[in-house]
Amino acid sequence: MVKYEDECVGCPPEIGCLHSACKYQNVPHYYCDKCGDEDKLYDYDGEQLCKSCLLGNFKVVEGSE
């Protein structure tokens, strides 16, 4: 899942806050739908999963290791 988070850096008063124009206000973060870890995600069966959760959906073929 994608969550947009405010990562305000506290701009100095002489510059002022840019609010919605600030690149730190709505920063996308990508979290696995299953474990919640922030990582690279893969779309699988309607979910966005990290690599370890994605691989957990599959069985290892015996003798292939």
N, C-alpha and C positions, 0 to 999 in steps of 0.2 A: 504494500500500500504506500501511497505517497502522502506525506504530511508536510504541510508548509509551516515553517517555524520562524519566529522572530528572533534574529540574532543581532539585535541592536548592539552597536559598539560604543554608543554614547558620544556622539559627535560634539565637538566643542561649541559653546554658545555662539561664538562669532561666525560659525558656519551655519548653524541651525540644523534642525531635523528636516530631511527631505520627505518624510512619511512614505507614501506609496511609491515614490520615485527612487527610494533607497534600495540598493541591491542587497542589503542585509535584512530587510523587513520580511519578505516572504521567500525564504530559502527552502527549496525542496529537499526532503530527506526520504530515503527509500527504505522501508521496513518490511521484513518478511511477514506474510500473513500468518504463518504457522508458529514460528519461534519468536518473532518480534525483533530479531537482530537487524541492525542497519548494515546492508551489504548490497552487492550487485544482485538484481532479481531476475527471475525467469518466469514468464507467463506459462502456466500449466493448468489446464482444466478449470479455468476461471479464477485461479489464484495466482498471486505473485509470490514466488518462493525463492529463498536463497539456495545455493548449490547443494548444501548438505541436506536440507529438507526435501528438495526435489529428488535427490538420489534415494532418500528414505522411502519414496513411493514405489520403488522398483525392487524386485527380488533378484539376487545374484544367481546366475545360471551355474548350477553345480558342475564342477570340473573345469570351469573356464578361468579359474584363478591361477 
